[in-house]
Amino acid sequence: QVQLVESGGGLVQPGASLTLSCAASALTFSNYVKRWYRQAPGKEREFVAIITSFAGDTNYADSVKGRFTISSDSAKNTVYLQMNSLKPEDTAVYHCNMRSSYADYWGQGTQVTVSS
């Protein structure tokens, strides 16, 4: 059974950094495009970052460009989201997503709260 398990969220002050991890099991990691999404209270889920399956090309939402970095480690079946210079508006539940032409998997999410 495929599982995506996120970790690394928490409560931090503005300007701090966090690294989120998403560990995948029971899937062929290299077959999937990996994305991070987030959902703030009362708002729709929004795209944050993407990394492609082979070339490792990345792209980001404008709101996080220059502050967040997505990466993946195929040896660990894990995708990361390095978040720097965090702002209160980054507060949300962050979900990882792995998608191929035939499957679409989501993690349960990890809470990130940025507050002074």
Salt bridges, closest charged atoms under 4 A:
GLU46 OE2 - ARG38 NE 2.57
ASP62 OD1 - LYS65 NZ 3.25
ASP90 OD1 - ARG38 NH1 2.91
ASP90 OD2 - ARG67 NH1 2.75
ASP104 OD1 - ARG99 NE 3.39
